[in-house]
Amino acid sequence: MMKELKKLRENGKVEGGLNTKLNEESNNLNCNTVSILLPYLEELIALLSVNSTDHIIDETEFCNRFHVSRRTTKRWRDAGLKFSQPTDKKIFYKLQWIEEFLDKNSFQGF
């Protein structure tokens, strides 16, 4: 929508009161977008600012580093592995959380 508005303004097809109304609508859209994203951003900032030495990885990197499937990570989360999901799609883990989970749930061989 923003690109379309910009093209209309550049071509001179948006005039007077309509231009003002479109500016107000685009500002409202930006405010709505920010209000929707703000809780997710705050959670992510809190997660990142806990300790700058904590390494945070997403699920794809987790699977690649530990050579496990996404289904295995889901089973581990169900079994108590801590994770953060600031958005509906991305899942993040602190390496410390993974290490604690593996230490607690692994056993020594014979």
N, C-alpha and C positions, 0 to 999 in steps of 0.2 A: 504494500500500500504506500509506503514511504517513497519508493522509487517512482511510482505512478504520480504521486503528488509533485515530486521534484520535476518530472518531465513536463507536467502540465504548467507548472510555474515558469520553467525555462522557455516553453513555447508561447507564453503569454496568454494562455487560455484560462487562467484563473485570475479573476479580477475582484477588486473591492471587497465587499462583505463576505463573499464566498472564500476569498483568500484568507481573511481573518478567521472564519469558521474552520477552515481546513487546518490552519495553524493551531487553533485551540484543540481540535480533535487529535492532531498528532502529539501535542503536549500531554493530553489526557492518556493517550495510548502509552507514551513513555512512562508516565507516572504509574499506570496500572501494571506495566511490565516490571517496573522496579519493585512495586509492592508485592508482586507475586514472587519475584526472585529473592527478595531480601531475607526471608527466613532460611532459605537454602544457603545463601552466601554467609550468613551469620554462623550457621552450623559448621560450614567448611572452614571459615576463619578460626572458629574456636578449636576445631580439630587440628588445624595446622599450627596454631599458636600455643598449644599445650607445652610442647618442648621442641625447640628447633632441631634437636639432635634425633628426634624420632623420625624414622623413615616411613613414609606413607606410600603404598602402592595400590594400584587398582586391581580388579579381579583378573584381567588379562595378564598383567605382569606377574601376579601371584601364580596363576596356572603355569606360565612359562618358567618361572624360577624354580618352582617345586615339582614340576612335571606331574601335575594332577589335572583332572578334568574339571569343568565348571560344575558338574554334578557332585564331584567330591567336595568342592568348596561349599556347596549347598548343604551337603550332609554334615560337614564340619561346623557350619553356622548353626544348624539344627542341634548339634551336640554341644554348643556353647562357645564357639569361636566368636570373639568380639569383632564387630565390623561397624562401619558407618555408611549410611546411605543418604547423603544430603539431597540427592535427586532421585527420581523414580527409576532411573536406569543404571547409574554408575554405583558400584560398591567399592569402598575403600577399606584397606586394612593397614594397621601399623605393624611393622615387622615385629615389634615387641609383643603384640597380641598374638601373633602367629607362633612366635617362639614359646610364649607361656602356654598356649594351648597344646603344642606338640610335646612340651616337657611334661605337662600334666596327664596327657592321654597316651603317651608311649610307654613301652615297658622294655626292660633289659632282657636280652637274650640269655640263654643258658650259660 
